[in-house]
């Protein structure tokens, strides 16, 4: 059967299996009113990661009224604790009269001289949760807390140019704080309907459709989450991540983490998995996570035996068109590395991402700050040199064998 994935009526969904997802769905929790939080000074305290669950109700409410970061929503972050093997994870929590208004997860490093906001291989975004519209006051409270703890540098990785970054720039300028930029790149995003598939992709779609019944289905409609999750996990494990040992199904801990995240976020309508199937067999899968009006194209996998048809691109194009039609999202983040060979070809929009150290005490940077910033610059330089050397060695072996 020939199926053109650019024609939406031809993207026939699978027959409904059951209505479990409809029964699972529930409205997201509403944030408590902001009027009660206007009075009183901001206070801060440190909460160890093992105690985060005690904050869950207030934390969930904060996540609903903050600039979105799905990776710090309780459903994701509580699950991610189990796969983070480093010690001493916690959060600076900022409160006003007992109401939670800020949550900055991270670790004290380098003998307490650096506070690193929490990111990890499964969370490619570093924004703390802060009540929307009050980022400047909350950041000021965070910096005061860190200064009182003797911290010289705030390590803020993977930040975009949203309201929090604008508030941070104001704090930096007002305090004449030094900033050391360690990485800056542009990541593929989608803020509007994506471009139509190219002539070549339409040809590949027709060719693949000629080999069987080609369909796009999604848990956002009638596909059960457990079936979709298992299909994604198998495709990933059968591909290059499985061979490299980094597939989510490769260990019990990461497998449990994935199921907890997918099911936990799906209950609030904040996770979906899309499949491309050929005669009922999954050949590509994509996982999208959401918070508020923002989404993250978190994971994708495809059947590498069909690589000549680019099933991963075909699915991404169908999924992107579906998200654009949905109308909920102002931005979909690709979560991709710079220069990604697939997503950069089909999503032309870009979002600036920066990782940097910021001096915590205002004014002239301390000796401690200059030491930790210089050490980090040397560490990153050595890592880049090692990667370049490894690439040259691999290239030399390939030429010798060719």
JOQUI-V596960 format. One record per residue. N is the residue number from 0. RES is the residue in one letter. SS is DSSP state (@ for helix, = for strand, . for the rest). Layout:
BEGIN
n=N res=RES ss=SS
n=N res=RES ss=SS
END
This chain:
BEGIN
n=0 res=X ss=.
n=1 res=X ss=.
n=2 res=X ss=.
n=3 res=X ss=.
n=4 res=X ss=.
n=5 res=X ss=.
n=6 res=X ss=.
n=7 res=X ss=@
n=8 res=X ss=@
n=9 res=X ss=@
n=10 res=X ss=.
n=11 res=X ss=.
n=12 res=X ss=.
n=13 res=X ss=.
n=14 res=X ss=.
n=15 res=X ss=.
n=16 res=X ss=.
n=17 res=X ss=.
n=18 res=X ss=.
n=19 res=X ss=@
n=20 res=X ss=@
n=21 res=X ss=@
n=22 res=X ss=@
n=23 res=X ss=@
n=24 res=X ss=.
n=25 res=X ss=.
n=26 res=X ss=.
n=27 res=X ss=.
n=28 res=X ss=.
n=29 res=X ss=.
n=30 res=X ss=.
n=31 res=X ss=.
n=32 res=X ss=.
n=33 res=X ss=.
n=34 res=X ss=@
n=35 res=X ss=@
n=36 res=X ss=@
n=37 res=X ss=.
n=38 res=X ss=.
n=39 res=X ss=.
n=40 res=X ss=.
n=41 res=X ss==
n=42 res=X ss==
n=43 res=X ss==
n=44 res=X ss==
n=45 res=X ss==
n=46 res=X ss==
n=47 res=X ss==
n=48 res=X ss=@
n=49 res=X ss=@
n=50 res=X ss=@
n=51 res=X ss=@
n=52 res=X ss=@
n=53 res=X ss=@
n=54 res=X ss=@
n=55 res=X ss=@
n=56 res=X ss=@
n=57 res=X ss=@
n=58 res=X ss=@
n=59 res=X ss=@
n=60 res=X ss=@
n=61 res=X ss=@
n=62 res=X ss=@
n=63 res=X ss=@
n=64 res=X ss=@
n=65 res=X ss==
n=66 res=X ss=.
n=67 res=X ss=.
n=68 res=X ss=.
n=69 res=X ss=@
n=70 res=X ss=@
n=71 res=X ss=@
n=72 res=X ss=.
n=73 res=X ss=@
n=74 res=X ss=@
n=75 res=X ss=@
n=76 res=X ss=@
n=77 res=X ss=@
n=78 res=X ss=@
n=79 res=X ss=@
n=80 res=X ss=@
n=81 res=X ss=@
n=82 res=X ss=@
n=83 res=X ss=.
n=84 res=X ss=.
n=85 res=X ss=.
n=86 res=X ss=.
n=87 res=X ss=.
n=88 res=X ss=.
n=89 res=X ss==
n=90 res=X ss==
n=91 res=X ss==
n=92 res=X ss==
n=93 res=X ss==
n=94 res=X ss==
n=95 res=X ss==
n=96 res=X ss=.
n=97 res=X ss=.
n=98 res=X ss==
n=99 res=X ss==
n=100 res=X ss==
n=101 res=X ss==
n=102 res=X ss==
n=103 res=X ss==
n=104 res=X ss==
n=105 res=X ss==
n=106 res=X ss==
n=107 res=X ss==
n=108 res=X ss==
n=109 res=X ss=.
n=110 res=X ss=.
n=111 res=X ss=.
n=112 res=X ss=.
n=113 res=X ss==
n=114 res=X ss==
n=115 res=X ss==
n=116 res=X ss==
n=117 res=X ss=.
n=118 res=X ss=.
n=119 res=X ss==
n=120 res=X ss=.
n=121 res=X ss=.
n=122 res=X ss==
n=123 res=X ss=.
n=124 res=X ss=.
n=125 res=X ss=.
n=126 res=X ss=.
n=127 res=X ss=.
n=128 res=X ss==
n=129 res=X ss==
n=130 res=X ss==
n=131 res=X ss=.
n=132 res=X ss=.
n=133 res=X ss=.
n=134 res=X ss=@
n=135 res=X ss=@
n=136 res=X ss=@
n=137 res=X ss=@
n=138 res=X ss=@
n=139 res=X ss=@
n=140 res=X ss=@
n=141 res=X ss=@
n=142 res=X ss=@
n=143 res=X ss=@
n=144 res=X ss=@
n=145 res=X ss=@
n=146 res=X ss=@
n=147 res=X ss=@
n=148 res=X ss=.
n=149 res=X ss=.
n=150 res=X ss=.
n=151 res=X ss=.
n=152 res=X ss==
n=153 res=X ss==
n=154 res=X ss==
n=155 res=X ss==
n=156 res=X ss==
n=157 res=X ss==
n=158 res=X ss==
n=159 res=X ss=.
n=160 res=X ss=.
n=161 res=X ss=.
n=162 res=X ss=@
n=163 res=X ss=@
n=164 res=X ss=@
n=165 res=X ss=@
n=166 res=X ss=@
n=167 res=X ss=@
n=168 res=X ss=@
n=169 res=X ss=@
n=170 res=X ss=@
n=171 res=X ss=@
n=172 res=X ss=@
n=173 res=X ss=@
n=174 res=X ss=@
n=175 res=X ss=.
n=176 res=X ss=.
n=177 res=X ss=.
n=178 res=X ss==
n=179 res=X ss==
n=180 res=X ss==
n=181 res=X ss==
n=182 res=X ss==
n=183 res=X ss==
n=184 res=X ss==
n=185 res=X ss==
n=186 res=X ss==
n=187 res=X ss==
n=188 res=X ss==
n=189 res=X ss==
n=190 res=X ss=.
n=191 res=X ss=.
n=192 res=X ss=.
n=193 res=X ss=.
n=194 res=X ss=.
n=195 res=X ss=.
n=196 res=X ss=.
n=197 res=X ss=.
n=198 res=X ss=@
n=199 res=X ss=@
n=200 res=X ss=@
n=201 res=X ss=@
n=202 res=X ss=@
n=203 res=X ss=@
n=204 res=X ss=@
n=205 res=X ss=@
n=206 res=X ss=@
n=207 res=X ss=@
n=208 res=X ss=@
n=209 res=X ss=.
n=210 res=X ss=.
n=211 res=X ss=.
n=212 res=X ss=.
n=213 res=X ss==
n=214 res=X ss==
n=215 res=X ss==
n=216 res=X ss==
n=217 res=X ss==
n=218 res=X ss=.
n=219 res=X ss=.
n=220 res=X ss=.
n=221 res=X ss=.
n=222 res=X ss=.
n=223 res=X ss=.
n=224 res=X ss=@
n=225 res=X ss=@
n=226 res=X ss=@
n=227 res=X ss=@
n=228 res=X ss=@
n=229 res=X ss=@
n=230 res=X ss=@
n=231 res=X ss=@
n=232 res=X ss=@
n=233 res=X ss=@
n=234 res=X ss=@
n=235 res=X ss=@
n=236 res=X ss=@
n=237 res=X ss=@
n=238 res=X ss=.
n=239 res=X ss=@
n=240 res=X ss=@
n=241 res=X ss=@
n=242 res=X ss=@
n=243 res=X ss=@
n=244 res=X ss=.
n=245 res=X ss=.
n=246 res=X ss=.
n=247 res=X ss=@
n=248 res=X ss=@
n=249 res=X ss=@
n=250 res=X ss=.
n=251 res=X ss=@
n=252 res=X ss=@
n=253 res=X ss=@
n=254 res=X ss=@
n=255 res=X ss=@
n=256 res=X ss=@
n=257 res=X ss=@
n=258 res=X ss=@
n=259 res=X ss=@
n=260 res=X ss=@
n=261 res=X ss=@
n=262 res=X ss=@
n=263 res=X ss=@
n=264 res=X ss=@
n=265 res=X ss=@
n=266 res=X ss=.
n=267 res=X ss=.
n=268 res=X ss=.
n=269 res=X ss=.
n=270 res=X ss==
n=271 res=X ss==
n=272 res=X ss==
n=273 res=X ss==
n=274 res=X ss==
n=275 res=X ss==
n=276 res=X ss==
n=277 res=X ss==
n=278 res=X ss=.
n=279 res=X ss=.
n=280 res=X ss==
n=281 res=X ss==
n=282 res=X ss==
n=283 res=X ss==
n=284 res=X ss==
n=285 res=X ss==
n=286 res=X ss==
n=287 res=X ss==
n=288 res=X ss==
n=289 res=X ss==
n=290 res=X ss==
n=291 res=X ss=.
n=292 res=X ss=.
n=293 res=X ss==
n=294 res=X ss==
n=295 res=X ss==
n=296 res=X ss==
n=297 res=X ss==
n=298 res=X ss==
n=299 res=X ss==
n=300 res=X ss==
n=301 res=X ss==
n=302 res=X ss=.
n=303 res=X ss=@
n=304 res=X ss=@
n=305 res=X ss=@
n=306 res=X ss=@
n=307 res=X ss=@
n=308 res=X ss=@
n=309 res=X ss=.
n=310 res=X ss=@
n=311 res=X ss=@
n=312 res=X ss=@
n=313 res=X ss=@
n=314 res=X ss=@
n=315 res=X ss=@
n=316 res=X ss=@
n=317 res=X ss=@
n=318 res=X ss=@
n=319 res=X ss=@
n=320 res=X ss=@
n=321 res=X ss=@
n=322 res=X ss=@
n=323 res=X ss=@
n=324 res=X ss=@
n=325 res=X ss=@
n=326 res=X ss=.
n=327 res=X ss=.
n=328 res=X ss=.
n=329 res=X ss=.
n=330 res=X ss==
n=331 res=X ss==
n=332 res=X ss==
n=333 res=X ss=.
n=334 res=X ss=.
n=335 res=X ss=.
n=336 res=X ss=.
n=337 res=X ss=.
n=338 res=X ss=.
n=339 res=X ss=.
n=340 res=X ss=.
n=341 res=X ss=.
n=342 res=X ss=@
n=343 res=X ss=@
n=344 res=X ss=@
n=345 res=X ss=@
n=346 res=X ss=.
n=347 res=X ss=.
n=348 res=X ss==
n=349 res=X ss==
n=350 res=X ss==
n=351 res=X ss==
n=352 res=X ss==
n=353 res=X ss==
n=354 res=X ss==
n=355 res=X ss==
n=356 res=X ss==
n=357 res=X ss==
n=358 res=X ss==
n=359 res=X ss=.
n=360 res=X ss=.
n=361 res=X ss=.
n=362 res=X ss=.
n=363 res=X ss=.
n=364 res=X ss=.
n=365 res=X ss=.
n=366 res=X ss=@
n=367 res=X ss=@
n=368 res=X ss=@
n=369 res=X ss=@
n=370 res=X ss=@
n=371 res=X ss=@
n=372 res=X ss=@
n=373 res=X ss=@
n=374 res=X ss=@
n=375 res=X ss=@
n=376 res=X ss=@
n=377 res=X ss=@
n=378 res=X ss=@
n=379 res=X ss=@
n=380 res=X ss=@
n=381 res=X ss=@
n=382 res=X ss=@
n=383 res=X ss=@
n=384 res=X ss=@
n=385 res=X ss=@
n=386 res=X ss=@
n=387 res=X ss=@
n=388 res=X ss=@
n=389 res=X ss=@
n=390 res=X ss=@
n=391 res=X ss=@
n=392 res=X ss=@
n=393 res=X ss=@
n=394 res=X ss=@
n=395 res=X ss=@
n=396 res=X ss=@
n=397 res=X ss=@
n=398 res=X ss=@
n=399 res=X ss=@
n=400 res=X ss=@
n=401 res=X ss=.
END
